[in-house]
Amino acid sequence: MGIQQERGALLDLITRAAEAGAAIIREGAGRLGTIDWQSKGPGDFVSEVDLRTEAAILALLRPALPGVTILAEESASSAGAEARRGLCVVIDPLDGTTNFLHGFPEYAVSIGVLEDGHPVAAVVLQVPRNERFTATIGAGALVDGRPCRVSTITDPPRALIASGFPAKDPHDLPLYQLQLARVISGVPDVRRAGAASLDLASVAAGRVEAYWETRLSPWDFAAGMLLVTEAGGIVSTVDGEPLDPTQPSSILAGNPVMHPWLRERLHDPLHSPTPVVPPPA
């Protein structure tokens, strides 16, 4: 079996795992009022559905991938060096838990496969719409089996930008407020949907021109970053450095024109808001 066939087989496997997880999420969506959930920290929740979904995904993947490192949100605290050696599967069983718990229909199962620390296969399954975003390295990105590309809009006054609030890291809020003010003064609007994997999928599908967030965990972006690059986009940290999908990081993604525009905008003091000085008493 050739390398591309092997990666195609991996994609088939993680897609089946994502679908198994999605079935549990859909069952939970029909009984939101009875679901047990608790807070892991500021703006960070876990429910019984997260745990059951992750267990179902792992039950399918572990027998099929013996000895492979698996990094899953609800059962792992850090990636470690093993995530950069050989194969590693990175799983967010329910990206957008807060949305799910409130019946807001923007949440997904996200599974990425790394090879020596680099993404090689990815699936992001938008559960309420049953919309499937997939990619393997060198073979392009697909939405429901159809090729997708990043947006061709390159004029900021026509661009739509996505972002995520630093709800889990309140100490990042002052920086984020400054970044948001710089960005929103140059584009018609900014969207915050509440699931990083789907924000990245939206960049890949050309639905938004760029996306940034100040702090994410590997399971938030390991799959989505491959979708973007295979759709012709660029992914980096907010500072423009290479993105490591085994470590927490900021993220910046976009089409080849809007990515550098957004990076510059996020750091440009000329577009910082003017302080409002109260009138004298």
LINVEN-V964871 format. One record per pair of residues at least 24 apart in sequence whose ideal C-beta (glycine too) atoms are under 7 Angstrom apart, sorted by the first residue. I is the first residue (numbers start at 1). J is the second residue. D is the distance in whole Angstrom. If there is no record, write none. Layout:
# LINVEN-V964871
i:I j:J d:D
i:I j:J d:D
This chain:
# LINVEN-V964871
i:4 j:138 d:7
i:4 j:139 d:7
i:7 j:120 d:5
i:7 j:121 d:5
i:7 j:136 d:5
i:7 j:137 d:7
i:8 j:136 d:6
i:10 j:113 d:5
i:10 j:121 d:5
i:11 j:121 d:5
i:11 j:123 d:7
i:11 j:134 d:6
i:11 j:136 d:5
i:13 j:64 d:6
i:14 j:89 d:7
i:14 j:111 d:4
i:14 j:113 d:6
i:14 j:121 d:6
i:14 j:123 d:5
i:15 j:123 d:5
i:15 j:134 d:6
i:16 j:60 d:7
i:17 j:57 d:5
i:17 j:60 d:5
i:17 j:61 d:5
i:17 j:111 d:6
i:18 j:109 d:4
i:18 j:111 d:5
i:18 j:123 d:5
i:18 j:125 d:4
i:19 j:125 d:7
i:20 j:56 d:5
i:20 j:57 d:6
i:20 j:60 d:6
i:21 j:53 d:4
i:21 j:56 d:6
i:21 j:57 d:5
i:21 j:93 d:6
i:21 j:109 d:4
i:22 j:109 d:5
i:22 j:125 d:5
i:22 j:127 d:5
i:24 j:49 d:6
i:24 j:52 d:5
i:24 j:53 d:5
i:24 j:56 d:6
i:25 j:49 d:6
i:25 j:53 d:6
i:25 j:94 d:6
i:25 j:100 d:7
i:25 j:127 d:5
i:26 j:127 d:6
i:29 j:100 d:7
i:32 j:101 d:7
i:32 j:103 d:6
i:37 j:101 d:6
i:41 j:168 d:6
i:42 j:167 d:7
i:42 j:168 d:6
i:42 j:170 d:6
i:43 j:167 d:3
i:43 j:168 d:5
i:44 j:168 d:5
i:45 j:97 d:5
i:45 j:98 d:6
i:45 j:101 d:6
i:46 j:74 d:6
i:46 j:97 d:7
i:47 j:97 d:6
i:47 j:101 d:6
i:49 j:94 d:6
i:50 j:74 d:6
i:50 j:93 d:6
i:50 j:94 d:5
i:50 j:97 d:6
i:53 j:93 d:4
i:53 j:94 d:6
i:53 j:109 d:7
i:54 j:91 d:7
i:54 j:93 d:4
i:57 j:91 d:6
i:57 j:93 d:6
i:61 j:89 d:6
i:65 j:89 d:7
i:71 j:218 d:6
i:71 j:219 d:7
i:72 j:219 d:7
i:73 j:219 d:5
i:79 j:218 d:6
i:79 j:246 d:4
i:79 j:247 d:6
i:83 j:114 d:7
i:83 j:117 d:7
i:83 j:246 d:4
i:84 j:116 d:6
i:84 j:117 d:4
i:84 j:246 d:6
i:85 j:116 d:7
i:86 j:116 d:7
i:87 j:113 d:6
i:87 j:115 d:6
i:88 j:114 d:4
i:89 j:113 d:5
i:90 j:114 d:6
i:90 j:218 d:5
i:90 j:219 d:5
i:90 j:222 d:4
i:90 j:245 d:7
i:91 j:219 d:6
i:92 j:197 d:6
i:92 j:219 d:4
i:92 j:220 d:6
i:95 j:195 d:5
i:95 j:196 d:7
i:95 j:197 d:5
i:95 j:220 d:7
i:96 j:194 d:5
i:96 j:195 d:3
i:98 j:194 d:6
i:99 j:194 d:5
i:99 j:195 d:6
i:106 j:193 d:5
i:106 j:194 d:6
i:106 j:195 d:6
i:106 j:198 d:6
i:107 j:195 d:6
i:108 j:195 d:6
i:108 j:197 d:5
i:108 j:198 d:5
i:110 j:197 d:4
i:110 j:219 d:7
i:110 j:223 d:5
i:110 j:224 d:7
i:111 j:223 d:6
i:112 j:222 d:4
i:112 j:223 d:3
i:112 j:226 d:6
i:112 j:245 d:7
i:114 j:222 d:7
i:114 j:245 d:6
i:114 j:246 d:7
i:117 j:246 d:6
i:119 j:222 d:6
i:119 j:225 d:6
i:119 j:226 d:4
i:119 j:245 d:6
i:122 j:223 d:4
i:122 j:226 d:4
i:122 j:227 d:6
i:123 j:223 d:6
i:124 j:197 d:5
i:124 j:198 d:7
i:124 j:201 d:5
i:124 j:223 d:5
i:124 j:224 d:6
i:124 j:227 d:7
i:126 j:198 d:6
i:133 j:201 d:4
i:133 j:204 d:7
i:133 j:227 d:5
i:135 j:226 d:5
i:135 j:227 d:5
i:135 j:230 d:4
i:137 j:226 d:7
i:137 j:230 d:7
i:140 j:230 d:5
i:141 j:204 d:5
i:141 j:227 d:5
i:141 j:230 d:4
i:141 j:231 d:4
i:143 j:205 d:5
i:148 j:204 d:6
i:148 j:205 d:5
i:148 j:206 d:7
i:148 j:231 d:5
i:149 j:206 d:6
i:149 j:231 d:5
i:149 j:232 d:5
i:150 j:203 d:6
i:150 j:204 d:6
i:150 j:206 d:6
i:150 j:231 d:5
i:150 j:232 d:5
i:150 j:233 d:4
i:150 j:255 d:4
i:151 j:206 d:4
i:151 j:209 d:5
i:151 j:255 d:5
i:153 j:209 d:5
i:154 j:257 d:4
i:154 j:258 d:7
i:156 j:186 d:5
i:156 j:187 d:5
i:156 j:261 d:6
i:157 j:187 d:7
i:157 j:188 d:7
i:159 j:187 d:5
i:159 j:209 d:4
i:159 j:258 d:6
i:160 j:189 d:6
i:160 j:191 d:6
i:160 j:208 d:5
i:160 j:209 d:6
i:161 j:187 d:5
i:161 j:190 d:5
i:161 j:208 d:6
i:161 j:209 d:6
i:161 j:210 d:5
i:161 j:211 d:7
i:161 j:262 d:7
i:162 j:191 d:5
i:162 j:193 d:7
i:162 j:199 d:4
i:162 j:202 d:6
i:162 j:208 d:4
i:162 j:211 d:4
i:163 j:190 d:6
i:163 j:192 d:6
i:163 j:211 d:7
i:163 j:212 d:6
i:163 j:213 d:6
i:164 j:192 d:6
i:164 j:196 d:6
i:164 j:199 d:7
i:164 j:213 d:4
i:165 j:192 d:6
i:166 j:214 d:5
i:166 j:215 d:6
i:169 j:215 d:5
i:172 j:214 d:5
i:172 j:215 d:6
i:175 j:214 d:6
i:176 j:214 d:5
i:178 j:272 d:6
i:179 j:266 d:5
i:181 j:272 d:7
i:181 j:273 d:4
i:182 j:265 d:5
i:182 j:266 d:6
i:182 j:268 d:6
i:182 j:271 d:4
i:182 j:272 d:6
i:183 j:262 d:7
i:183 j:265 d:6
i:183 j:266 d:7
i:185 j:271 d:6
i:186 j:265 d:6
i:186 j:271 d:7
i:196 j:220 d:4
i:196 j:221 d:6
i:196 j:224 d:7
i:197 j:223 d:6
i:197 j:224 d:5
i:200 j:224 d:3
i:200 j:225 d:6
i:200 j:227 d:6
i:200 j:228 d:6
i:200 j:253 d:6
i:201 j:227 d:6
i:203 j:228 d:5
i:203 j:233 d:6
i:203 j:253 d:5
i:203 j:254 d:6
i:204 j:228 d:5
i:204 j:231 d:4
i:204 j:233 d:7
i:209 j:254 d:6
i:209 j:255 d:6
i:209 j:258 d:4
i:210 j:253 d:7
i:210 j:254 d:3
i:210 j:258 d:4
i:210 j:259 d:6
i:210 j:262 d:5
i:211 j:253 d:5
i:211 j:254 d:7
i:212 j:238 d:6
i:212 j:251 d:7
i:212 j:252 d:5
i:212 j:262 d:6
i:212 j:266 d:7
i:213 j:250 d:7
i:213 j:251 d:5
i:214 j:238 d:7
i:214 j:250 d:5
i:215 j:248 d:6
i:215 j:250 d:6
i:216 j:248 d:7
i:216 j:249 d:6
i:216 j:251 d:6
i:217 j:248 d:5
i:218 j:245 d:5
i:218 j:246 d:6
i:218 j:247 d:7
i:221 j:245 d:7
i:221 j:251 d:6
i:228 j:253 d:5
i:233 j:259 d:7
i:234 j:259 d:4
i:238 j:266 d:6
